Amino acid sequence: MMDSAKKIHMTKEGERQLKKELKKLKTIDRKKIIKDIYEARKHGDLKENAEYHSAIEQQCLLERRIKEIENKIANAHVIDITKIYQNGKIIFGTTVTLVNLLYKKKIKYKIVGEDEANIKKKKISITSPIARALIGKKRGDIVTVNTPGGVVKYEINLIEFL
């Protein structure tokens, strides 16, 4: 269970995504599951009705996810990076362009909350090794990151407050 007093850091975009998901779960998915349960009940004996048991299980999972999202929103500490004083240092919510010093390749990441992290979308969790190494640094700094593939050195090329 989640500690109700613990604040969950998230970006405005992350909050918007959670609210969008919550609305879909409550308005579309919940109605579909109720319909599925109703249809499955028509098939007779509930003890051996696989469709009914599956629909009930789906309902439990859905309600658990709804409660989880509601708790996250209630405990959210939403950070709007565009409204924070920009002192040139990397903080939660900044978008950072790095240069891998070994391969001379650029990579761009946005530092977000744990629930928002998605490496395919170049969003890394504030708790990830690379984000922890970047926090507080400024343009031109060299950071060393211990990754599963070994030690990687990056130069901070650009910091954006988007």
C-alpha positions in Angstrom: 0.0 0.0 0.0 1.0 3.6 -0.6 1.9 5.8 2.3 -0.8 8.5 2.0 1.4 11.2 3.5 4.2 10.6 0.8 4.1 13.2 -2.0 4.5 11.9 -5.5 6.5 14.2 -7.8 5.1 14.5 -11.2 5.1 16.9 -14.1 2.0 18.8 -15.4 2.0 16.4 -18.3 2.2 13.4 -16.0 -0.8 14.7 -14.0 -2.7 15.3 -17.2 -2.0 11.7 -18.4 -3.2 10.2 -15.1 -6.4 12.2 -15.1 -7.0 11.2 -18.7 -6.5 7.5 -17.8 -8.8 7.8 -14.8 -11.5 9.3 -16.9 -11.3 6.5 -19.4 -11.3 3.8 -16.7 -14.4 5.3 -15.0 -16.4 6.1 -18.1 -15.5 3.6 -20.8 -13.8 0.6 -19.2 -16.0 0.4 -16.1 -19.2 0.4 -18.3 -17.7 -2.3 -20.6 -16.9 -4.6 -17.6 -20.4 -4.1 -16.1 -21.9 -5.1 -19.5 -19.5 -8.1 -19.7 -20.7 -9.2 -16.2 -24.3 -8.8 -17.1 -23.8 -10.8 -20.3 -21.9 -13.6 -18.5 -24.6 -13.9 -15.9 -27.0 -14.9 -18.6 -25.0 -18.1 -19.3 -26.3 -19.9 -16.3 -24.5 -21.4 -13.3 -22.1 -18.9 -12.0 -19.9 -21.5 -10.2 -18.6 -22.9 -13.5 -19.0 -19.8 -15.7 -15.5 -18.8 -16.9 -16.7 -15.6 -18.6 -18.3 -14.4 -15.4 -15.3 -15.1 -13.2 -13.0 -13.5 -15.8 -15.2 -10.4 -15.9 -15.3 -10.2 -12.1 -11.5 -10.5 -12.0 -11.2 -7.7 -14.6 -13.5 -5.6 -12.5 -11.3 -6.0 -9.4 -8.2 -5.1 -11.4 -10.0 -2.0 -12.8 -11.2 -0.8 -9.4 -7.7 -1.3 -7.9 -6.2 0.8 -10.7 -8.8 3.5 -10.3 -8.0 3.7 -6.5 -4.3 3.7 -7.2 -4.6 6.6 -9.7 -6.9 8.5 -7.3 -4.3 8.1 -4.5 -1.5 9.3 -6.8 -3.5 12.4 -7.8 -4.5 13.1 -4.2 -0.8 12.9 -3.1 0.7 14.5 -6.2 3.3 17.3 -5.9 2.9 18.6 -9.5 5.9 20.6 -10.7 5.4 23.0 -13.6 8.9 23.5 -14.8 7.9 26.6 -16.8 7.0 28.4 -13.5 10.3 27.6 -11.7 13.2 30.1 -11.4 15.8 28.9 -14.0 19.2 29.2 -12.5 20.8 27.0 -15.3 21.0 23.9 -13.1 19.3 20.6 -13.9 16.2 20.0 -11.7 13.1 17.7 -11.8 11.3 18.3 -15.1 14.1 19.7 -17.1 15.0 18.4 -20.6 18.7 17.7 -20.9 20.7 17.1 -24.1 23.9 15.1 -23.3 26.9 14.1 -25.4 28.2 10.6 -24.8 31.9 11.4 -24.7 33.0 7.9 -25.9 30.8 7.8 -29.0 30.2 11.5 -29.5 26.5 10.9 -29.8 23.8 13.2 -28.5 20.9 12.0 -26.4 18.0 14.0 -25.0 16.1 13.1 -21.8 13.4 14.7 -19.8 13.6 14.0 -16.0 10.2 13.0 -14.7 8.5 11.1 -11.9 8.7 7.4 -11.5 5.3 6.7 -13.0 6.0 8.9 -16.0 9.3 7.3 -17.0 9.3 5.8 -20.5 12.7 5.2 -22.1 11.2 4.9 -25.5 9.8 8.5 -25.1 13.2 9.6 -23.7 11.6 10.2 -20.2 13.8 9.0 -17.3 12.8 8.7 -13.7 14.2 11.1 -11.2 15.4 8.0 -9.3 17.4 6.6 -12.2 21.2 6.6 -11.9 21.6 9.0 -14.8 19.0 11.5 -13.4 20.6 11.4 -10.0 24.0 12.1 -11.6 22.5 15.1 -13.5 20.6 16.9 -10.8 22.2 20.1 -9.8 24.7 20.1 -12.7 24.9 22.8 -15.3 25.7 23.2 -19.0 29.3 22.1 -19.8 29.6 19.8 -16.8 30.9 16.3 -17.3 29.0 13.6 -15.4 30.0 10.0 -14.8 27.2 7.4 -14.7 27.4 3.8 -13.5 25.1 1.9 -15.9 24.4 -1.8 -16.2 26.7 -1.7 -19.3 29.5 0.0 -17.4 30.7 3.5 -16.6 29.6 6.2 -19.2 30.7 9.8 -19.3 28.4 12.5 -20.6 28.9 16.2 -21.2 25.8 18.3 -20.5 25.2 20.1 -23.9 21.8 21.8 -23.3 19.3 22.3 -20.4 15.7 23.2 -21.3 12.9 24.3 -19.1 10.0 23.2 -21.3 
